[in-house]
Amino acid sequence: MDWLTNFNPLTHVGAGEYATFWQTLFATLFLGIWSRIFATLLLILSFWFGVRRRNLMMGFWTFVGAGSLAYGAAVMRFLGLLAQ
């Protein structure tokens, strides 16, 4: 399984840099204007899938995605996974 080691990101970057990348990504995604844009888009898609297309499962999952973006930062701060 030597080819599988190419998928391990820690062979290419250090552990500290890898952790910093994911913390920055989540802080950017869950805070600020991008989270509001994505949450609004997912709420619109939830309405469109649930009502217009009558696909309730897709509407439900887009609604869950919007909720995770809206409340994800608070939950991650509570768990200590996101820096203040």
N, C-alpha and C positions, 0 to 999 in steps of 0.2 A: 504494500500500500504506500509506496513512495510518492505516487502522484497525489495522494490525499494530503500530504504535508504542505503542498502548494496552497491549499485553501486555508491553512492556519494563518491568521493575520499576525500572530506574535512571532512568526519567522521573518516577517518583513519589517515590523516596527517594534519598538520597545513597549513594555507593559504600561508604563506611565503615559506615554504618548497615546496609546490605544485607549486608555481609560479617559484621558482628557478629551480626546476626539468625541467619544460617546456622551460625555457630560455636556460638552459644548453643543452637540447636536440636539440633545433633549432639552437643554435650556433654551436654545433657539426655537425649537418646535413648540414647546409648551408655554413660552412666554412671548408677549409682544404681539405685533401686528400679524405675523404669520399664523399664529394659533387662531386668531379671530377670523382670518380669511379662510383657513381650512375648515374650521368649525361651521362657519356660515355656509360654505360650499357643501359640506356634508349634510347639513340640515336641509338645504334646498334639494339635494339628491335624495334624501330620506323621504321628503314629501313627494317628490316626483316618482320615485320607485313605488312607494306605498300607496299613493292615491291614483296617480295617472296610469302607471303600468300594472297596478294591482299585484305587485310582487312583494308580499309582506316580509319575506325573509331578507331580501336585499334592503328594503326600507328599514327593517329592524337593525341590521348590521351597520348601515350608514349612520343611523341614529346613535348607536353605541359608540361608533368612531367619533362622532361629534361630541358626545359626552365625555369620552376619554381625553379629547383635546381640551375641552373646556375645564375639566376638573383634574386632569392628569398632573399638572404642576403642584396642586395642593396635596394630592395623595403622595406624590413622589417626595415632596418636602417633609411630609409627615413620616414617611418611612426612612428618611435620611439619605435618599438616593440623589437628590438634587440640591446643589449648593444654594445658599440664601442669596 
